[in-house]
Amino acid sequence: MKNTVPYSRIRKEVLSKPENAAAYLNAEIEEGDMFYLLKAIRNVAAANGGMSALAKATKMSRTSLYKTLSGKGNPVLATLRNILAVYGIRIGCYAINPPQGRHKHTDGHGHHISP
């Protein structure tokens, strides 16, 4: 008989470590789809005690968390920051090299800034 390990056990072992959870979430952010990022955050929550533990740590209701992290959720940055902080993870920004031939960038508010 073949020995197998349930996926949920592996997920718990891997995603309970902040560095692994952060790498997983960063990979989802790189993909650029909020649906999958929220699913990944739900997976991290499941690996770290579930929504009840997250609700207690964030002082949010479980219902609110389920809605926020659902496929149709649209959380604000502060909410994501508070949720991820529970797991020892923070949101960050990283510099990238601008594409060749481009010299002006916007600051997100339509204002041009020089590189």
Backbone hydrogen bonds in HBPLUS format (Angstrom, degrees):
<---DONOR---> <-ACCEPTOR-->    atom                        ^
c    i                          cat <-CA-CA->   ^        H-A-AA   ^      H-
h    n   atom  resd res      DA  || num        DHA   H-A  angle D-A-AA Bond
n    s   type  num  typ     dist DA aas  dist angle  dist       angle   num
A0009-ARG N   A0006-PRO O   3.06 MM   3  5.43 130.6  2.31 105.3 117.7     1
A0010-ILE N   A0006-PRO O   3.26 MM   4  6.70 157.8  2.31 150.8 156.7     2
A0011-ARG N   A0007-TYR O   2.78 MM   4  5.98 167.6  1.79 161.4 165.2     3
A0012-LYS N   A0008-SER O   2.99 MM   4  6.07 155.4  2.05 137.1 143.6     4
A0013-GLU N   A0009-ARG O   2.99 MM   4  6.23 163.5  2.02 148.4 152.5     5
A0014-VAL N   A0010-ILE O   2.90 MM   4  6.08 163.0  1.93 157.3 161.7     6
A0015-LEU N   A0011-ARG O   2.80 MM   4  5.69 163.0  1.83 153.1 157.7     7
A0016-SER N   A0012-LYS O   3.10 MM   4  5.63 126.2  2.40 136.3 143.5     8
A0017-LYS N   A0014-VAL O   3.42 MM   3  6.14 168.3  2.44 115.9 119.2     9
A0020-ASN N   A0017-LYS O   3.04 MM   3  5.46 124.0  2.36 110.8 124.5    10
A0021-ALA N   A0017-LYS O   2.97 MM   4  6.21 166.5  1.99 161.8 166.3    11
A0022-ALA N   A0018-PRO O   2.82 MM   4  5.90 159.7  1.86 149.8 155.5    12
A0023-ALA N   A0019-GLU O   3.14 MM   4  6.22 155.7  2.20 135.1 141.4    13
A0024-TYR N   A0020-ASN O   2.98 MM   4  6.19 159.8  2.02 149.9 155.3    14
A0025-LEU N   A0021-ALA O   2.91 MM   4  6.14 163.1  1.94 152.2 156.5    15
A0026-ASN N   A0022-ALA O   2.82 MM   4  5.98 158.3  1.87 150.4 156.8    16
A0027-ALA N   A0023-ALA O   2.99 MM   4  6.18 151.9  2.07 144.0 151.1    17
A0028-GLU N   A0024-TYR O   3.17 MM   4  6.51 151.3  2.25 143.4 150.9    18
A0029-ILE N   A0025-LEU O   2.88 MM   4  6.19 152.3  1.95 148.9 157.3    19
A0030-GLU N   A0026-ASN O   2.90 MM   4  6.13 157.8  1.95 149.8 155.3    20
A0031-GLU N   A0027-ALA O   3.21 MM   4  6.48 139.4  2.38 136.5 146.5    21
A0031-GLU N   A0028-GLU O   3.16 MM   3  5.09 125.7  2.47  92.2 106.0    22
A0032-GLY N   A0029-ILE O   2.94 MM   3  5.17 134.3  2.16 102.3 115.3    23
A0036-TYR N   A0033-ASP O   3.13 MM   3  5.65 121.1  2.50 110.3 122.0    24
A0037-LEU N   A0033-ASP O   3.13 MM   4  6.45 150.3  2.22 148.2 157.2    25
A0038-LEU N   A0034-MET O   2.89 MM   4  6.07 166.9  1.90 158.8 160.6    26
A0039-LYS N   A0035-PHE O   3.08 MM   4  6.33 150.5  2.17 139.6 148.3    27
A0040-ALA N   A0036-TYR O   2.90 MM   4  6.04 151.5  1.98 139.5 147.1    28
A0041-ILE N   A0037-LEU O   2.92 MM   4  6.28 152.3  2.00 149.3 156.8    29
A0042-ARG N   A0038-LEU O   2.97 MM   4  6.26 151.7  2.05 143.5 151.3    30
A0043-ASN N   A0039-LYS O   2.93 MM   4  6.27 148.4  2.03 144.8 153.9    31
A0044-VAL N   A0040-ALA O   2.92 MM   4  6.26 153.0  1.99 148.6 155.8    32
A0045-ALA N   A0041-ILE O   2.89 MM   4  6.16 158.2  1.94 148.1 154.3    33
A0046-ALA N   A0042-ARG O   2.86 MM   4  6.12 158.6  1.91 148.6 154.3    34
A0047-ALA N   A0043-ASN O   3.02 MM   4  6.23 147.2  2.13 143.0 151.4    35
A0048-ASN N   A0045-ALA O   3.01 MM   3  5.12 148.3  2.12 102.6 112.6    36
A0050-GLY N   A0045-ALA O   2.76 MM   5  4.97 147.8  1.86 149.2 140.8    37
A0054-LEU N   A0050-GLY O   3.15 MM   4  6.43 156.9  2.21 145.1 152.2    38
A0055-ALA N   A0051-MET O   2.74 MM   4  5.86 159.1  1.78 150.4 156.0    39
A0056-LYS N   A0052-SER O   3.05 MM   4  6.27 158.8  2.10 146.4 151.6    40
A0057-ALA N   A0053-ALA O   3.00 MM   4  6.20 160.4  2.04 146.7 152.1    41
A0058-THR N   A0054-LEU O   2.88 MM   4  6.01 153.8  1.95 153.5 159.8    42
A0059-LYS N   A0055-ALA O   2.85 MM   4  5.55 122.9  2.18 137.8 150.7    43
A0060-MET N   A0055-ALA O   3.18 MM   5  4.94 135.6  2.38 132.4 140.4    44
A0065-LEU N   A0061-SER O   3.01 MM   4  6.33 157.2  2.06 149.0 155.3    45
A0066-TYR N   A0062-ARG O   2.81 MM   4  6.07 163.2  1.84 157.1 161.4    46
A0067-LYS N   A0063-THR O   3.00 MM   4  6.25 160.5  2.04 150.0 155.0    47
A0068-THR N   A0064-SER O   2.85 MM   4  5.99 163.1  1.88 149.1 154.5    48
A0069-LEU N   A0065-LEU O   2.86 MM   4  5.94 161.2  1.90 154.6 158.5    49
A0070-SER N   A0067-LYS O   3.31 MM   3  5.13 162.9  2.35  99.7 104.4    50
A0073-GLY N   A0070-SER O   2.91 MM   3  4.87 162.2  1.94 107.4 112.6    51
A0079-THR N   A0076-VAL O   3.08 MM   3  5.43 124.1  2.41 105.3 118.8    52
A0080-LEU N   A0076-VAL O   3.18 MM   4  6.58 163.0  2.21 156.7 161.1    53
A0081-ARG N   A0077-LEU O   2.85 MM   4  6.07 160.9  1.88 154.0 160.1    54
A0082-ASN N   A0078-ALA O   2.99 MM   4  6.19 158.2  2.04 144.5 149.5    55
A0083-ILE N   A0079-THR O   2.95 MM   4  6.18 159.9  1.99 153.0 158.6    56
A0084-LEU N   A0080-LEU O   2.88 MM   4  6.01 175.6  1.88 158.5 159.8    57
A0085-ALA N   A0081-ARG O   2.98 MM   4  6.01 147.1  2.09 142.9 152.0    58
A0086-VAL N   A0083-ILE O   3.20 MM   3  5.60 138.8  2.38 105.8 115.9    59
A0087-TYR N   A0084-LEU O   2.97 MM   3  5.42 140.1  2.13 108.7 119.2    60
A0089-ILE N   A0084-LEU O   3.02 MM   5  5.08 159.5  2.07 136.5 135.8    61
A0088-GLY N   A0085-ALA O   3.03 MM   3  4.91 166.2  2.05 106.8 109.5    62
A0102-ARG N   A0099-PRO O   3.34 MM   3  5.97 156.8  2.40 138.6 138.1    63
A0105-HIS N   A0113-ILE O   3.22 MM   8  5.42 168.7  2.23 156.1 158.9    64
A0113-ILE N   A0105-HIS O   2.65 MM   8  5.42 158.4  1.70 157.2 163.2    65
A0107-ASP N   A0111-HIS O   2.91 MM   4  5.66 141.1  2.07 150.3 162.7    66
